[in-house]
Amino acid sequence: MTKPQVLDQLNRPLRDLRISVTDKCNFRCSYCMPAEIFGPDFQFLKKDQLLSFEELERLTKIFVDSLGVQKIRITGGEPLMRKDLDHLITKINAIKGVEDIAMTTNGSLLPKYAKPLKEAGLKRVSISLDSLKDEVFGKINGRGVTVQTVLDGIDAAADAGLQVKINMVVKKGMNEDEIIPMAKFFREKGHILRFIEFMDVGNTNQWKLDDVYSKKQIIEDINSVMPLEAIAPNYTGEVATRFRYVGSHDEIGVISSVSDAFCSSCNRARLSAEGKLYTCLFATNGHDIRSPLRSNLSDEELTELLQNLWNGRKDRYSEERGSVTRDRSKVEMSHIGG
């Protein structure tokens, strides 16, 4: 059966749906959910504000059947703070046309949940780790969580049979001296490491261009110790630029939306935990899907609504970053999961 293709204003198809299942997290990473903003009194979403698993199942089926989505990524906040998440994975895995289900997580809860998630149909996890030094990592995550806590999660995911990638956000003055140690460590572990440039997502992480350690600098650092060569993307719209160590199949990736924008091939939509659809990671406003979803609209009416939203999309913030107001209000990373 031919996949439907819905195009936006720049002729970009929709292929990837990222579903946030909670806005809560047990970390307080400085570049995402700083503790001074997200403190003890911060008001997170109430249960009835969250989309239910049945609502998420219905929306996912529409996105897959009628808008061409093939890949689902579960995000947060920290998605594993949503109770019974494996039940949602089971529902999504049963939808015909879903080719891949992945999850982004801080890894701390994977020793408990990796096996049931794999059994439910989860295929891959991207696990965040920004340093191999406890002092540095504890400061970054804002909770003093140890490196070993995340390494245990990585091992649990691998032991359960999940494909594992590691995400490292690199920020100048924070952890750029960890690039080579991290590269060596995860090359030996056999996991793909992806470096992510510090991005101006949201308004609480005090982003400055001077804090960005660029893809060019990252690759130069590693190449000086372990020579690299560029390799082709796995698919159109892949966000990471891929490299491998010369003479091997071991690879790394760099996600560089600041220094090397990839808006022209962006095929991702993001659904927040309370049911707002965002057509760009750097969007100011989302489109309310929860209200029409809960107002007895038919699948056909919901399909038309979603198709019209994607058809009208013309976001390309990263390409326009230099000419737009960077301090405009933007949705927080912790709300839509990157």
Backbone torsions as a table, in degrees:
resi	resn	phi	psi	omega
1	MET	NA	133.1	-180.0
2	THR	-71.5	132.0	179.1
3	LYS	-70.7	138.9	174.5
4	PRO	-65.6	151.5	178.0
5	GLN	-132.2	114.2	177.8
6	VAL	-108.9	124.9	-174.4
7	LEU	-109.2	146.3	175.4
8	ASP	-89.7	-170.1	-176.1
9	GLN	-65.8	-19.8	179.3
10	LEU	-107.9	20.7	177.1
11	ASN	62.6	31.3	176.9
12	ARG	-96.0	126.6	178.7
13	PRO	-78.4	162.9	174.3
14	LEU	-98.1	122.8	-178.9
15	ARG	-130.2	-23.1	-168.9
16	ASP	-127.7	121.2	176.6
17	LEU	-112.1	125.0	179.3
18	ARG	-107.6	120.3	-172.5
19	ILE	-110.8	114.5	173.0
20	SER	-84.7	129.1	-176.9
21	VAL	-105.2	-9.1	177.0
22	THR	-161.8	152.8	174.4
23	ASP	-100.9	4.4	-179.6
24	LYS	-90.6	152.5	176.4
25	CYS	-150.5	147.4	177.8
26	ASN	-91.0	0.0	171.9
27	PHE	-108.0	165.6	173.6
28	ARG	-134.2	61.6	-175.7
29	CYS	-62.8	136.4	-172.1
30	SER	-63.4	-29.0	-177.5
31	TYR	-91.9	1.0	-174.7
32	CYS	-132.8	-51.0	-171.6
33	MET	-141.6	61.7	-172.4
34	PRO	-57.1	136.8	-172.8
35	ALA	-61.5	-30.2	-178.5
36	GLU	-70.3	-19.3	175.9
37	ILE	-96.6	-48.0	-176.8
38	PHE	-96.5	66.4	-176.0
39	GLY	-87.0	-171.1	-177.0
40	PRO	-59.0	-26.2	-177.4
41	ASP	-96.6	3.1	-178.0
42	PHE	-64.0	135.1	-177.8
43	GLN	-90.4	103.1	175.1
44	PHE	-83.6	170.1	-178.1
45	LEU	-64.2	142.7	174.5
46	LYS	-82.4	161.2	-174.4
47	LYS	-56.0	-41.8	-176.6
48	ASP	-74.1	-10.9	176.1
49	GLN	-84.4	-21.2	179.4
50	LEU	-77.6	144.0	171.4
51	LEU	-66.9	136.0	178.0
52	SER	-73.8	165.1	177.5
53	PHE	-61.7	-36.0	179.3
54	GLU	-66.6	-39.5	176.9
55	GLU	-66.7	-41.0	178.2
56	LEU	-65.9	-38.3	176.9
57	GLU	-61.6	-45.9	-179.2
58	ARG	-63.0	-46.2	179.8
59	LEU	-64.0	-42.8	-179.8
60	THR	-60.4	-41.5	179.7
61	LYS	-62.5	-39.9	177.7
62	ILE	-65.2	-45.5	178.8
63	PHE	-58.9	-39.0	-178.1
64	VAL	-76.2	-48.6	-174.6
65	ASP	-70.0	-36.6	-167.8
66	SER	-119.2	-12.2	-178.4
67	LEU	-120.5	-2.9	172.9
68	GLY	92.0	7.5	179.2
69	VAL	-65.1	136.1	179.3
70	GLN	-119.1	-29.3	-174.0
71	LYS	-119.9	137.7	177.6
72	ILE	-118.4	133.3	172.8
73	ARG	-123.7	127.2	178.9
74	ILE	-91.7	127.8	-176.8
75	THR	-134.5	-171.9	177.6
76	GLY	-143.3	-138.0	13.0
77	GLY	33.0	-156.5	172.5
78	GLU	-98.6	109.2	-171.8
79	PRO	-60.1	-28.6	-177.2
80	LEU	-74.5	-1.1	171.6
81	MET	-83.7	-6.4	174.2
82	ARG	-85.9	120.7	-175.8
83	LYS	-61.5	139.8	174.9
84	ASP	59.8	38.6	-177.4
85	LEU	-60.2	-29.8	179.0
86	ASP	-61.5	-26.8	177.5
87	HIS	-65.8	-38.8	177.2
88	LEU	-67.2	-41.7	178.8
89	ILE	-59.6	-41.9	178.3
90	THR	-59.3	-44.7	179.9
91	LYS	-62.6	-45.6	-178.0
92	ILE	-68.4	-38.8	-179.2
93	ASN	-63.6	-24.5	-179.5
94	ALA	-82.2	-7.8	-179.0
95	ILE	-79.4	120.2	-179.6
96	LYS	-65.2	129.8	-179.7
97	GLY	107.4	-15.1	174.0
98	VAL	-76.2	114.5	-175.6
99	GLU	-93.8	-19.3	-175.6
100	ASP	-157.9	135.8	173.8
101	ILE	-125.5	121.1	-179.2
102	ALA	-126.0	170.8	178.7
103	MET	-145.9	141.7	172.0
104	THR	-104.5	130.7	-172.9
105	THR	-150.5	158.2	173.7
106	ASN	-82.0	-6.5	171.8
107	GLY	85.6	-12.8	-171.4
108	SER	-65.2	-27.5	-176.5
109	LEU	-102.7	3.6	-177.2
110	LEU	-66.4	-32.3	177.0
111	PRO	-55.3	-29.8	179.1
112	LYS	-85.0	-34.8	-167.1
113	TYR	-113.2	-9.2	-173.2
114	ALA	-59.2	-45.5	-176.0
115	LYS	-64.8	-50.8	178.2
116	PRO	-63.9	-30.5	177.0
117	LEU	-67.1	-42.8	177.3
118	LYS	-62.1	-44.2	-179.9
119	GLU	-64.5	-28.1	-180.0
120	ALA	-78.1	-17.7	178.5
121	GLY	124.6	-1.1	175.4
122	LEU	-64.3	137.2	-177.1
123	LYS	-105.7	-37.3	-170.9
124	ARG	-140.3	152.6	171.8
125	VAL	-131.5	140.8	168.6
126	SER	-109.1	120.0	-172.6
127	ILE	-112.3	129.8	-176.4
128	SER	-85.4	128.8	173.4
129	LEU	-153.5	122.7	-170.6
130	ASP	-109.3	-2.2	-179.6
131	SER	-165.7	154.9	173.6
132	LEU	-101.4	2.9	178.8
133	LYS	-101.9	125.2	-177.9
134	ASP	-57.0	-41.9	-177.3
135	GLU	-63.3	-44.8	-179.7
136	VAL	-68.7	-48.1	-177.0
137	PHE	-65.5	-40.8	178.5
138	GLY	-60.6	-36.9	177.7
139	LYS	-70.4	-41.1	-179.9
140	ILE	-63.4	-47.2	-175.0
141	ASN	-79.0	-7.0	172.0
142	GLY	70.7	4.7	-177.8
143	ARG	-129.4	2.3	-177.5
144	GLY	67.3	20.4	178.5
145	VAL	-66.1	135.8	-176.4
146	THR	-79.4	157.4	175.3
147	VAL	-60.7	-39.4	-177.5
148	GLN	-60.6	-32.1	177.7
149	THR	-57.8	-44.0	179.9
150	VAL	-74.7	-39.1	177.8
151	LEU	-60.7	-36.9	176.0
152	ASP	-63.6	-37.5	176.9
153	GLY	-66.3	-40.2	177.6
154	ILE	-61.5	-45.7	179.8
155	ASP	-65.0	-38.9	179.5
156	ALA	-64.0	-40.3	178.6
157	ALA	-64.8	-46.0	179.8
158	ALA	-64.0	-42.1	180.0
159	ASP	-64.1	-30.5	179.3
160	ALA	-77.7	-9.5	179.4
161	GLY	95.6	11.0	176.5
162	LEU	-81.2	143.1	170.5
163	GLN	-71.8	138.0	-173.7
164	VAL	-122.6	132.0	167.0
165	LYS	-125.8	150.8	179.4
166	ILE	-110.9	133.3	176.4
167	ASN	-106.6	127.7	176.5
168	MET	-123.0	112.4	172.0
169	VAL	-77.1	128.1	-179.9
170	VAL	-108.5	123.4	178.1
171	LYS	-127.7	130.3	-178.7
172	LYS	-59.6	132.8	-179.5
173	GLY	84.9	-8.0	-179.5
174	MET	-105.8	-52.0	-172.1
175	ASN	-156.5	20.2	-179.1
176	GLU	-63.6	-23.4	177.8
177	ASP	-74.3	-4.4	178.8
178	GLU	-94.6	-3.6	-175.1
179	ILE	-58.6	-53.2	-177.0
180	ILE	-69.0	-46.0	175.6
181	PRO	-56.5	-41.0	178.3
182	MET	-65.6	-42.2	179.9
183	ALA	-60.7	-46.0	-179.8
184	LYS	-64.4	-45.3	-176.0
185	PHE	-61.5	-48.2	-175.0
186	PHE	-81.7	-19.3	169.6
187	ARG	-65.4	-43.7	178.2
188	GLU	-66.8	-34.0	179.1
189	LYS	-73.7	-20.2	-179.6
190	GLY	84.6	18.9	178.0
191	HIS	-108.8	142.7	176.8
192	ILE	-73.7	128.7	177.5
193	LEU	-104.9	132.4	177.5
194	ARG	-119.0	124.7	177.7
195	PHE	-90.1	137.7	-177.6
196	ILE	-122.4	123.8	175.5
197	GLU	-63.4	140.9	176.2
198	PHE	-59.8	120.6	-172.1
199	MET	-111.2	156.0	178.6
200	ASP	-90.4	56.3	175.5
201	VAL	-84.4	134.6	179.8
202	GLY	69.8	-163.9	-174.8
203	ASN	-131.7	7.9	-173.6
204	THR	-109.0	-5.2	-174.2
205	ASN	-96.8	8.9	175.4
206	GLN	53.9	45.1	-178.2
207	TRP	-66.0	137.0	171.3
208	LYS	-137.5	143.2	-179.5
209	LEU	-58.9	-32.9	179.8
210	ASP	-64.2	-18.3	-179.5
211	ASP	-87.4	-5.8	-176.8
212	VAL	-80.9	123.3	172.2
213	TYR	-98.4	110.4	-164.2
214	SER	-75.8	162.3	174.5
215	LYS	-54.2	-43.2	-179.7
216	LYS	-58.1	-43.8	-179.6
217	GLN	-68.6	-40.3	179.4
218	ILE	-60.5	-48.1	-177.9
219	ILE	-67.1	-39.6	178.1
220	GLU	-62.0	-41.4	179.6
221	ASP	-60.1	-49.5	-177.2
222	ILE	-69.7	-42.3	-177.3
223	ASN	-60.4	-29.4	-179.4
224	SER	-69.6	-20.4	-178.2
225	VAL	-110.4	-43.3	179.6
226	MET	-131.1	99.5	-174.0
227	PRO	-53.8	139.1	-176.8
228	LEU	-118.7	157.4	169.8
229	GLU	-137.7	144.1	-179.1
230	ALA	-70.7	145.5	174.0
231	ILE	-130.0	160.0	-173.6
232	ALA	-69.7	152.7	175.2
233	PRO	-64.6	154.6	177.4
234	ASN	-70.9	-28.8	-176.6
235	TYR	-162.4	161.1	177.8
236	THR	-63.7	130.0	179.0
237	GLY	92.8	2.4	177.4
238	GLU	-61.2	132.8	-173.2
239	VAL	-80.0	-26.6	-177.3
240	ALA	-91.3	133.4	168.2
241	THR	-79.4	127.2	-171.2
242	ARG	-99.0	142.8	174.5
243	PHE	-138.2	156.1	171.0
244	ARG	-131.2	156.2	177.3
245	TYR	-72.5	129.2	-175.8
246	VAL	-54.2	132.7	178.0
247	GLY	84.4	10.2	-179.4
248	SER	-145.0	176.7	172.8
249	HIS	-104.1	5.2	-179.8
250	ASP	-73.0	130.5	-174.3
251	GLU	-127.2	161.3	170.1
252	ILE	-132.2	169.6	175.0
253	GLY	-139.6	158.4	175.5
254	VAL	-131.5	127.3	176.2
255	ILE	-102.2	114.8	-165.2
256	SER	-129.2	61.0	-175.6
257	SER	-71.6	-11.2	178.9
258	VAL	-90.2	-55.1	-174.1
259	SER	-86.3	-17.0	-173.5
260	ASP	-149.9	71.2	-171.4
261	ALA	-58.6	144.8	179.7
262	PHE	-122.1	30.8	-178.7
263	CYS	-56.8	-35.5	-172.2
264	SER	-62.2	-22.4	-179.9
265	SER	-116.5	14.0	-177.0
266	CYS	-70.7	121.4	-177.5
267	ASN	-124.3	33.1	-174.1
268	ARG	-113.6	140.1	169.0
269	ALA	-119.3	152.8	-176.9
270	ARG	-126.6	130.1	179.0
271	LEU	-110.7	117.4	-178.3
272	SER	-75.5	166.1	-174.7
273	ALA	-61.7	-29.9	179.7
274	GLU	-95.7	12.0	170.4
275	GLY	89.2	33.9	171.8
276	LYS	-106.3	135.9	179.5
277	LEU	-95.5	124.5	178.2
278	TYR	-112.8	129.2	-178.3
279	THR	-97.1	6.5	176.3
280	CYS	-155.5	143.0	177.7
281	LEU	-60.9	-26.6	-175.7
282	PHE	-105.3	20.0	-176.5
283	ALA	-67.2	151.1	174.7
284	THR	-84.0	-44.3	-176.5
285	ASN	-125.4	148.0	172.2
286	GLY	-104.3	164.8	178.7
287	HIS	-97.7	125.4	-176.6
288	ASP	-68.1	115.5	176.2
289	ILE	-105.2	-25.3	-176.4
290	ARG	-62.3	-43.9	-177.9
291	SER	-61.4	-51.7	177.1
292	PRO	-64.2	-32.9	179.0
293	LEU	-62.5	-36.0	-177.3
294	ARG	-95.2	9.5	-179.4
295	SER	-111.3	27.9	173.3
296	ASN	65.7	26.3	172.7
297	LEU	-66.9	147.4	176.8
298	SER	-76.2	166.3	175.8
299	ASP	-59.8	-36.8	-179.7
300	GLU	-64.6	-41.2	179.4
301	GLU	-68.6	-39.6	176.4
302	LEU	-65.0	-39.6	178.4
303	THR	-60.1	-46.1	179.5
304	GLU	-62.3	-41.2	178.1
305	LEU	-59.6	-48.7	-176.9
306	LEU	-68.0	-40.2	178.0
307	GLN	-62.3	-41.9	179.7
308	ASN	-64.5	-37.3	178.7
309	LEU	-64.6	-43.2	179.7
310	TRP	-71.1	-39.8	178.5
311	ASN	-57.8	-32.8	-177.8
312	GLY	-87.5	-3.7	-175.7
313	ARG	-67.3	133.2	175.1
314	LYS	-142.0	20.4	-178.7
315	ASP	-61.7	138.4	169.7
316	ARG	-159.0	56.1	-173.0
317	TYR	-57.0	-45.1	-174.8
318	SER	-64.2	-32.7	177.3
319	GLU	-74.1	-25.8	-177.1
320	GLU	-99.9	1.9	-170.3
321	ARG	-49.0	-39.7	-177.4
322	GLY	-71.7	-18.4	-175.0
323	SER	-112.0	-5.4	178.1
324	VAL	-104.0	164.2	179.3
325	THR	-76.5	112.4	-174.2
326	ARG	-72.2	-19.5	-179.5
327	ASP	-94.3	15.6	174.8
328	ARG	-65.7	157.4	179.6
329	SER	-67.4	133.3	178.8
330	LYS	-136.7	152.8	178.3
331	VAL	-63.6	143.6	-179.1
332	GLU	-75.6	144.8	177.0
333	MET	-54.9	-40.1	-177.0
334	SER	-65.6	-14.0	-176.3
335	HIS	-91.4	-27.0	-177.7
336	ILE	-128.7	3.2	166.5
337	GLY	71.1	19.7	173.9
338	GLY	79.1	NA	NA
